[in-house]
């Protein structure tokens, strides 16, 4: 398991949205916008929307990602022709301000000191355990997604919500609320969604792009994993293990649908998928239904993290030991 150095940045100032808007507005400046490694819809969508808003204000903006150049294929469609996400060294970082979205720690952004991307650092995030690692930090653990927070910033900057900004934000909102199904989905998330639709987002088209057109091999992979699911704690925990042999046999790659399918089982309060990613190395995705369990606290035991309702970690324990760890942690939380 890769241990990313903790940069031990001192806790910065926690501020409201107006302070963030003051720091982002003003005369033309230079910015780097970034997000966490292995970006999901909220990470990529928030980064792209923030970059577009800053460009609309006349700033010089780079998007940067530690695994760049580019974005994972399932999110690259959000980029417009000519829009780039860079990787590697940022030559003029000393002239840039860094804006990080959806990254709960600096080592989720990069292995090195993040000031190599720009400084001061503005951190916008909805992870409740974010230690305020930026110089100024807009953190709201009650928000459904970082996209929801970026929309607040857009409003505070008095920038109109265009279709180009609304689309990536809507993707962030849909994916980080589990299609509006997690307990974190509040009225503000639905109000934000309505505004994005008014700005020109087509929910049906977004849904098809995100969740349909699944390769048959991926469906086979998901179907096999669901067929092998085991339940523990009287059905409150539902788990499936996916080996590299399973992946090969199915001809699929993407097992993201498995954990959501397991979460939908009657009585399931926590779902987990344990997937082999290397020799003796397993990637674990967890989801919680309702408010009974905090899966980010379970992930933290193995150095992972996430939200109360969705979290992940990597482990070198064998699958049986990983299941025991999750089961014990649930018992400790009151299962």
N, C-alpha and C positions, 0 to 999 in steps of 0.2 A: 504494500500500500504506500502510495506516495505521501510523504509528510510534507506539507507546504509550510515553509517557515512562517511563524506568526510575526508580523512586522512590528508588533508592540507599539502601535501608534497610540499616543495618548488620547483619551476620550475628548472629542471635540465638542463644539457647542450645539445643543439641540435647539432648533429654531422653527418658527412658523413659516407658512408658505410665502408670506410677504417678503421676508428676508431673502429667501431663495430667489424670488422674482427680482429683487433689487440687484442681487449678485449676477443674474443672468441677463438683465436688461442693459440699459446704458449704451454707451457708444460702441461701435464695431470692435470686437475683440476676437481672440482665438481660443477655441475650445476643443478638447478631446472628450468624446462621449463613449463610455464603456459599460460593460455589464459582466456578469459572472461567467465562468467557464461552463461548458456544456449547457448553453443557453436554452431555455424553454421559451414558450410563446410570450410570456410576460417580460422576460429579459430582453429578447430580441425586439419585441414590439415597442417596449418603453424606450429602448435605445434609439430605434429608428425614428419614432415620433419626436423624441427630444431633439435629435439632430435636425429634423425638418423644421421644428419650431425655432431653433436657434438660427438656422439659415434664413428663415423668413424675417428674422430681426436684423439681418445684415452681417451676422458673424461668420468668421471663417471656421468651419467645423470639420473635424475628422471623426469617423467612427473607428473604434479600435477594439479588437478582441484577442485574447491570449492564444486562441486556437486559429486565429486568422492567418492569411487573408480569407475573406468570405464568411459565410454562415452555414450551418448544417442544411442539407438539401431540403428538409421539410419546412424550413423557415426562409430559405433564400428567395422564395417567390415574393416576399414582402419588399424586397429591394427594387427600386425603379432602375431603368437602364441608366448606366453611368454612376449609380450610387455604389460606393465601395465600403467594405469593412476591412480595415488594414490590420496587419499583425506586425510583429518585429519591432525594431527601434523607432521611436518618434524623434526625428532629428531636432525639431524646433520645440521640444516639450517645455523648455524654459520660458517660452512665450505664451504657453497655453494654460488655461484653467481646466482641471479635470472634473467632469461630471460623471459620477457613477450611479447607475440605476439598478435596483433589485439585487445588489450584492451585499450580503450580510457581514462580510469581513473583507479586508484588503487582499488576503491570500486567495479568496474566491475570484478576484480580478486577475492577479498575476503573481508569479513566484518572487519577483523582485520588488523593490520599494516602488509603490504606485506613483510617487512623485516623478518617476521617470516618464510618465505619460502626460503630466501637467500638474500645476500647483497654483493656488490653493485647491483643495479637494472639496467638491460639493457632493454630498452623499444623499440620495433619495431612495428610500427603501421601506417596505412594509413588513419585514421580518421582525417579530417582536423581540428577538434576542440580538439584534444589531447593536454592537457596543458603541455606536456613534463614532466610527473610525475616521470620518471625514473631518475637515476643518469646520465646516458647518453642515448640519445634518437635519433633514426632514424625515423623521421616522414616525410611522403610525402603524402599530401592530394590529390595529382594529380595521385597517383598510383591507379590502378583499384582494387587492393586487397593487403592484407598483404602478400599473397603468392608471388606476384610479387617482393616485397621487400626482402623476404627471399631468392628468387633466386639471387637477387643482392648480398646478403651476401655470398651465396654459391660460387658465382664467385670470390668475393673479397678474400675468404679463399682459393681459387684455389683448391677446392674439385671438383672432377668430378661429374656431375649430373647423378646419378644412377637411375634405374627404381624405386627403393624403395623410393627415395627422390622425384622423379618426380611425382609419382602417387598422394600422398596427396597434393602436390602443385597444381596439375592440378584440383583436386576436389575444392580446394580453389578458383582457378581462374574461373572455370566454374560457381560455385554457386554465387560468389560475383560480377560477371559481368552480372548476370541474363542470363546465357548461351550466353555471349558475346553480350548482347542487350542494356546494359545501356550506357548512354552518357560517362561514365568514361572509356569505353573500347577503349584504344588507340592502336597505332601500337605496343607499347612495350608488351601489353597483348597478342597480336597475335604472336609476335616473341617468347615470353616466351612459349606459348602453342605449337608452332612448335618444340621448343627444347625439350619439355617434351614428345611429340609424338616420336621424334627421339630417346629419351632415353628409349622408350619401352612402353609408355602409349597407351592404345587402347581407343580412344574416344568413339567408339560405345559401348564398354563394360561398360565404366564409365557412359555413358548416361543412359543405361538400368538400372544399379544399382541405380542411383540417382533418375530417373524420371519415370521408368516403374515398373511393378510388384506392382502397387498400389492396396491395398485391396479394394474390391467393396464398402464396407461401406464408405471409404474415398471418393470414386468417387461420391457416393450418397450425402455425406455431401457437397462436392464442388458443385455438380449440383444443390442442393437445395438452396445453398447460392447465386449462380449465378442467379437462377430463381427469387429470392427475391430482387435482386439488385435495388437500387434507384439512380437516377441521380439528380444532383444539378448544379447550375451555368451553365445552358445551356449545360449540359453534360460534363463539364470540370472536375467535381468531381463525381466519381461513388463509391457507398458505399453499403456494405451488413452487416447485423447484424446476428450473430450466437448465439443462446441461448443454455443453457445446454439441453433443451428439443430437440432442433434440432440435437444435437450430439447423444442423446439417440435414437431418432427415426431413424437416418441414420445407426446406428451401426458403425459409423466411428469415428476417433479420430483426424486425421491429416487434418487441413484445410489450409495448406500452399499453395496449388494450387489456392485458391480462389483469393487472391489479384493479382496474376499474370494474371489470367483469366479476372478480372475486368479491369486491366491496359490495356488489349488489345482492349477494346471497342473503337470504332471510336470516336474521339474527346476527349477521357478521358486524362486529364493531371495529375490528382492525383486519385489513387484508395486507398480505405481504407476498412479493415475488422475489425469489432468490435465484439470481441468474449467474451462471459461470462466465467469467470474463477473461480468466487467465488460469495458469496452473495454481490451483489452490486459492484462487481469488474470486470472490463472489460479490456481485452488485445487488444490493437489496433495496427494493422500492416498497414503501409502506403508505397505506391510506387509512384514515379513520372515518367512520360514519358517525355523524352527530358529535356531541361534545364530551362524550364519556372518557376518551383517551387523547393524550397529546403524543403523537408519533414523533414529533421533533425531539422530545425528551428521550425517546427510545433510541433514535438515530444518534443522538449525542454520546451515548455510551461507547459507540465505536468511532467517534470522531466525525460523524456526519451531521446533518442538520436539515432544516426546512421549516415547514409550518406545522401548526397543531394537526391539520387534516392531511398533510402530504409531506413526506420526508424521505430521505434516502441515506445510505451509507455503504461503504465497501468493507469487506471483512475477509480475513484469512482463516476464520473458523470453518468447520465443515457445516453443511446445511442443517444437520440435526442440532448442532450446538447453537447455530443462529436462531433456529426455531425456539430452542430452550431459552435463549436470551430474551427474545421478544415476549414469550409466554411469562417468564419471571417478571419482566418489567411491567407487563399488564397486571399481574397479580399485585405487584407493589403499588400500582396506581389504583388498585381497588377492584380488579376483575373478580 
